[in-house]
Amino acid sequence: MRSVLGRAALGVVSAARGVRWYVRELTGESAYDRYVEHLRDHDPDAPVPSRREFERMRTDRQETDPRQGFRCC
Protein backbone atom coordinates (compact mmCIF):
# COMPACT_ATOMS: atom_id res chain seq x y z
CA MET A 1 0.00 0.00 0.00
CA ARG A 2 2.78 2.41 0.91
CA SER A 3 4.51 1.75 -2.40
CA VAL A 4 1.34 2.52 -4.35
CA LEU A 5 0.83 5.78 -2.45
CA GLY A 6 4.46 6.72 -2.99
CA ARG A 7 4.20 6.17 -6.74
CA ALA A 8 0.93 8.10 -6.86
CA ALA A 9 2.53 11.00 -4.98
CA LEU A 10 5.48 10.98 -7.38
CA GLY A 11 3.06 11.00 -10.28
CA VAL A 12 1.22 14.01 -8.88
CA VAL A 13 4.50 15.86 -8.26
CA SER A 14 5.69 15.06 -11.76
CA ALA A 15 2.42 16.25 -13.27
CA ALA A 16 2.55 19.47 -11.24
CA ARG A 17 6.09 20.14 -12.45
CA GLY A 18 4.98 19.59 -16.01
CA VAL A 19 2.07 21.99 -15.65
CA ARG A 20 4.35 24.58 -14.01
CA TRP A 21 6.87 24.27 -16.86
CA TYR A 22 4.13 24.58 -19.48
CA VAL A 23 2.55 27.66 -17.88
CA ARG A 24 5.95 29.36 -17.48
CA GLU A 25 6.75 28.72 -21.14
CA LEU A 26 3.31 29.84 -22.30
CA THR A 27 3.40 33.11 -20.36
CA GLY A 28 7.05 33.90 -21.09
CA GLU A 29 7.97 33.68 -17.41
CA SER A 30 10.96 31.45 -18.17
CA ALA A 31 12.42 33.92 -20.69
CA TYR A 32 14.18 35.87 -17.94
CA ASP A 33 15.79 32.73 -16.53
CA ARG A 34 17.04 31.73 -19.99
CA TYR A 35 18.34 35.27 -20.61
CA VAL A 36 20.28 35.37 -17.33
CA GLU A 37 21.79 31.94 -18.04
CA HIS A 38 22.77 33.06 -21.56
CA LEU A 39 24.25 36.31 -20.26
CA ARG A 40 26.32 34.53 -17.60
CA ASP A 41 27.59 31.97 -20.11
CA HIS A 42 28.60 34.49 -22.77
CA ASP A 43 29.62 37.54 -20.72
CA PRO A 44 30.10 36.71 -17.03
CA ASP A 45 31.21 40.27 -16.19
CA ALA A 46 28.13 41.94 -17.66
CA PRO A 47 25.62 43.29 -15.15
CA VAL A 48 22.46 41.21 -14.93
CA PRO A 49 19.34 43.35 -15.28
CA SER A 50 16.54 42.95 -12.79
CA ARG A 51 13.43 41.12 -13.91
CA ARG A 52 11.65 44.48 -14.23
CA GLU A 53 14.43 45.89 -16.44
CA PHE A 54 14.40 42.74 -18.56
CA GLU A 55 10.63 42.88 -19.04
CA ARG A 56 10.89 46.55 -20.01
CA MET A 57 13.61 45.77 -22.60
CA ARG A 58 11.52 42.90 -23.93
CA THR A 59 8.40 45.04 -24.20
CA ASP A 60 10.31 47.85 -25.93
CA ARG A 61 11.78 45.36 -28.42
CA GLN A 62 8.34 43.88 -29.14
CA GLU A 63 6.86 47.30 -29.76
CA THR A 64 9.59 48.36 -32.16
CA ASP A 65 9.74 45.08 -34.10
CA PRO A 66 6.39 43.41 -34.79
CA ARG A 67 8.15 40.13 -35.65
CA GLN A 68 9.13 39.77 -31.99
CA GLY A 69 5.60 39.06 -30.85
CA PHE A 70 2.02 40.11 -31.28
CA ARG A 71 0.82 43.03 -29.23
CA CYS A 72 -2.70 44.20 -29.89
CA CYS A 73 -3.00 47.13 -27.48
C-alpha positions, 0 to 999 in steps of 0.5 A: 500500500505504501509503495502505491501511495508513494508512486501516486505522490510521485506522479502528482508531483511530476504532473505538477512540475509539467504543468508549471513548466508549461505555464511558465513557457506559455506566459514567457515567465521562463524567458528571464531565466534563460536570458540570465543563463545566456548572459552569464555563459557568454559575458560573465562580467556583464551586469544582470538586469533585474526582472523588471528591467528585462521585461521593459527591454523585452516590451520595448523590443516587441513594440519596435519590431512586430516580428518579436511578438504580437501586441494588440494594445 
